[in-house]
């Protein structure tokens, strides 16, 4: 654990403790929470990672239809819709806005400087201008961030351990998501130390994904990193079929991708981040100011390996890697 994370955890223990008198005094109030997401609305919240948010809100004493209304807004992977959806939530005068990812947090920030915003799964909130510092956000935004450089380094290390003489790695990214470029920068920084060439491929349509994989084959790419993005989640079946068709070892930050046929995944538990976002919302509704709530980081990083995919790729995975995996899919 690095010093920055130790500092944040220490600060969290004290700064997140706030009086609950405000909530007690407003027991008859119906709180309205806006949830702004770039992805599609799941068929079932109960079976989706997003469902961790309303479940934790219930655990904290908020009952939808009684003292809580969640205004769900999904951009269906069309980032250009996010600004309008954010403005809609502001016009409704919601009490808090939850914004998963950089694409949703940017328009939320532009839409209001007064309504508290709880960001979820954002790379570097200081560099992006969401907060002034990790310990003291200083504005109306706080929440949960990720150490993208640490995650990127680990993903590249995992690929190197299973692909002999790996020299070229493609990074599939969505140019509409500025967070993807931060991840690319992190990957490139790590790759320079290992003399691996990184091939960034921008895609925002199904046709561009097809073209990107053709480019990977033409450029003799040895593996592919798929950036975290709502668009790639929507195109999960397509990308999974293409990595299998072209026999490309693949890694991402979400377990769903590995379950769908990717070789590996390594990243934070998104469901856990949504659960913890609910605790931020609760504290804000109880009277805490987002400017005083330190930014937190993932406490659960999951490594999932798909042995079936490895066999189809003809790869023998190191026993040490398998031993470190949180889950191995047979």
PADO-83261 format. One record per residue (C-alpha): x, y, z; residue in one letter. Coordinates in steps of 0.001 Angstrom, whole numbers, padded with zeros to 6 digits, always signed. Layout:
N
XYZA
...
This chain:
330
+000000+000000+000000X
+001515+003320-000997X
+001664+006391+001211X
-001073+008221-000654X
-003539+005389-000070X
-002536+005169+003610X
-003157+008899+003980X
-006572+008677+002383X
-007647+005698+004513X
-006535+007496+007673X
-008416+010626+006719X
-011509+008635+005776X
-011686+007153+009264X
-012138+010601+010747X
-013618+012832+008059X
-016413+010469+007059X
-017783+010425+010609X
-020571+012999+010638X
-023559+013625+012913X
-026824+012062+011813X
-029026+014682+013468X
-029846+016244+010099X
-031326+012987+008847X
-033191+012401+012106X
-034739+015860+011919X
-036009+015227+008377X
-037541+011782+008706X
-040579+012889+006727X
-038502+014094+003772X
-038364+012155+000525X
-034803+012341-000793X
-034300+012486-004541X
-031044+011022-005893X
-030050+011329-009541X
-028075+008481-011104X
-026357+009528-014340X
-024795+006686-016333X
-023282+006476-019807X
-024257+002824-020213X
-027569+001165-021070X
-030169+000465-018435X
-029751-003141-017289X
-032609-005555-017882X
-032625-006218-014144X
-031066-004054-011465X
-031068-006972-009035X
-028750-009051-011217X
-026531-006157-012339X
-023587-004565-010523X
-025514-001264-010422X
-028013-002968-008135X
-025449-002788-005337X
-026255+000928-005025X
-029998+000712-004249X
-029409-002399-002101X
-026932-000529+000084X
-029271+002465+000251X
-031919+000103+001658X
-029411-001186+004195X
-028836+002421+005253X
-032533+002983+005870X
-033719+004470+002586X
-036825+002890+001076X
-037710+003731-002504X
-041204+005134-002691X
-041184+006040+000994X
-038213+008287+001789X
-036190+007867-001406X
-036664+008365-005137X
-033839+007394-007497X
-033986+009220-010809X
-032235+006799-013177X
-030783+008317-016342X
-028956+006113-018863X
-027289+007492-022011X
-027372+004075-023751X
-023708+004437-024708X
-024380+007759-026486X
-022165+010186-024631X
-023646+013191-026393X
-026850+012597-024412X
-025177+012965-021021X
-025202+016771-020917X
-028952+016906-021498X
-029582+014197-018915X
-027394+016008-016374X
-029280+019263-016984X
-032542+017381-016518X
-031458+016130-013100X
-030382+019631-012060X
-033734+021069-013146X
-035441+018449-010993X
-033427+019761-008037X
-032195+016353-006956X
-030404+016250-003627X
-027369+014333-004918X
-026102+013138-008308X
-024221+009833-008623X
-021989+009817-011718X
-020238+006557-012658X
-017118+007139-014742X
-015426+010163-016268X
-017894+010569-019188X
-020793+011074-016761X
-018886+013140-014197X
-017775+015776-016712X
-021310+016861-017748X
-022522+016594-014148X
-019760+018978-013091X
-020649+021391-015883X
-024341+021246-015015X
-024035+022268-011347X
-021621+023686-008804X
-024072+023406-005907X
-025708+019972-006017X
-023372+017378-004447X
-021919+014876-006934X
-020647+011431-005952X
-018331+010165-008700X
-017655+006446-009066X
-014709+004704-010757X
-012906+007823-012033X
-009191+007581-012800X
-007422+010684-011493X
-009956+013246-010211X
-007295+015839-009396X
-005793+015893-012895X
-009267+016006-014421X
-010213+018960-012234X
-013030+017231-010373X
-011445+017854-006964X
-008712+020124-005619X
-007048+017323-003669X
-007792+013748-002645X
-007940+014534+001068X
-009883+017794+000682X
-011971+017843-002530X
-012945+021458-001881X
-016020+021639-004126X
-019283+019822-004732X
-017661+016594-006004X
-016240+013660-004082X
-016461+009879-004306X
-014457+006919-005496X
-011432+006885-007774X
-009131+004188-009138X
-005352+003918-009344X
-005391+003459-013117X
-001606+003370-013442X
-001332+000534-010925X
-004094-001419-012646X
-002611-000857-016118X
+000812-002003-014936X
-000683-005156-013470X
-002659-005946-016631X
+000441-005611-018802X
+002426-007743-016359X
-000245-010460-016544X
-000167-010472-020349X
+003641-010707-020365X
+003513-013665-018002X
+001282-015729-020292X
+002331-014639-023790X
+005914-015668-024679X
+008041-012929-026229X
+005211-010396-026197X
+006316-007339-028190X
+003112-005631-029407X
-000070-004942-027469X
-003164-003213-028819X
-005284-000968-026596X
-008920-000734-027622X
-010354+002599-026502X
-013347+004845-027046X
-012278+008381-028054X
-015495+009723-026540X
-014256+008708-023100X
-011397+010953-021969X
-010680+008511-019166X
-009577+005970-021784X
-006748+008254-022894X
-005490+008481-019314X
-005399+004678-019203X
-003572+004619-022544X
-000965+007021-021159X
-000470+004776-018134X
-000090+001667-020318X
+002401+003411-022587X
+004474+004524-019599X
+004677+000959-018291X
+005310-000481-021770X
+008324+001772-022339X
+010051+000115-019396X
+009447-003335-020862X
+010163-002412-024513X
+006657-003387-025593X
+005086-001398-028425X
+001557-000150-027734X
-000896+000203-030621X
-003865+002425-029648X
-007035+001774-031654X
-009954+004181-031343X
-013447+002766-031859X
-016904+004143-031299X
-019000+001946-033610X
-019380-001782-034241X
-017827-001315-037695X
-014793+000405-036192X
-014340-002488-033771X
-014242-004900-036722X
-011697-002681-038461X
-009603-002433-035276X
-009266-006212-035054X
-008283-006403-038708X
-005560-003868-037920X
-004388-005958-034965X
-003959-008982-037226X
-002177-006922-039887X
+000177-005412-037284X
+000958-008817-035711X
-000329-007749-032316X
+000284-010343-029615X
-002458-009324-027144X
-005141-006704-026558X
-006177-004587-023584X
-009813-003473-023695X
-010372-000202-021847X
-013200+000185-019372X
-016028+001845-021229X
-019819+001587-021452X
-019592+001121-025232X
-017397-001967-024933X
-019762-003358-022308X
-022599-002971-024802X
-020490-004629-027508X
-019357-007397-025174X
-020523-010240-027427X
-018945-008730-030526X
-015534-008119-028935X
-015549-011541-027251X
-016238-013241-030591X
-013449-011283-032283X
-010778-012084-029686X
-011728-015753-030028X
-011823-015640-033837X
-008378-014034-034106X
-006952-016003-031168X
-005833-012886-029318X
-005083-013053-025587X
-007212-010321-024041X
-007542-008556-020715X
-009889-005970-019278X
-010840-004538-015918X
-014240-006186-015603X
-015074-009748-014630X
-018014-009839-017084X
-015545-009725-019965X
-013656-012774-018713X
-016912-014633-018146X
-017815-013833-021770X
-014594-015351-023149X
-011703-012956-022507X
-008530-014564-021200X
-008200-012448-018053X
-009486-009475-016132X
-007970-007401-013374X
-009560-004401-011752X
-011751-003123-008945X
-015038-004707-007970X
-017446-002260-009605X
-020331-003573-007512X
-018347-002759-004374X
-017704+000764-005660X
-021447+001280-006183X
-022103-000036-002684X
-019614+002410-001227X
-021067+005255-003306X
-024280+004749-001322X
-022397+005457+001914X
-021227+008776+000443X
-024797+009658-000514X
-025996+008773+002971X
-023396+010971+004638X
-024199+013893+002337X
-027928+013549+002990X
-027070+013442+006690X
-025400+016843+006490X
-021801+016216+005410X
-020294+018475+002765X
-018708+016791-000271X
-015877+019307-000031X
-014827+017707+003255X
-015242+014018+002324X
-011923+012554+001129X
-011800+010635-002130X
-011553+006890-001539X
-010033+004100-003601X
-010897+000462-004339X
-010475-001948-001474X
-011204-004960-003675X
-009151-005686-006792X
-010206-008858-008562X
-008169-011123-010808X
-010219-013554-012907X
-008739-016072-015362X
-010571-018043-018041X
-008851-021434-018402X
-011100-022452-021288X
-009946-019393-023241X
-006328-020216-022377X
-006703-023753-023745X
-008262-022460-026971X
-005335-020056-027345X
-002845-022846-026683X
-001438-021049-023669X
-000042-022616-020526X
-000662-020318-017589X
+001990-020020-014862X
+000941-021776-011624X
+001920-018645-009688X
-000575-016578-011689X
-003346-019123-011182X
-002618-019220-007467X
-003092-015452-007216X
-006412-015446-009103X
-009590-014669-007161X
-011555-016818-009595X
-010622-019344-012257X
-013248-020110-014888X
-012970-023710-016086X
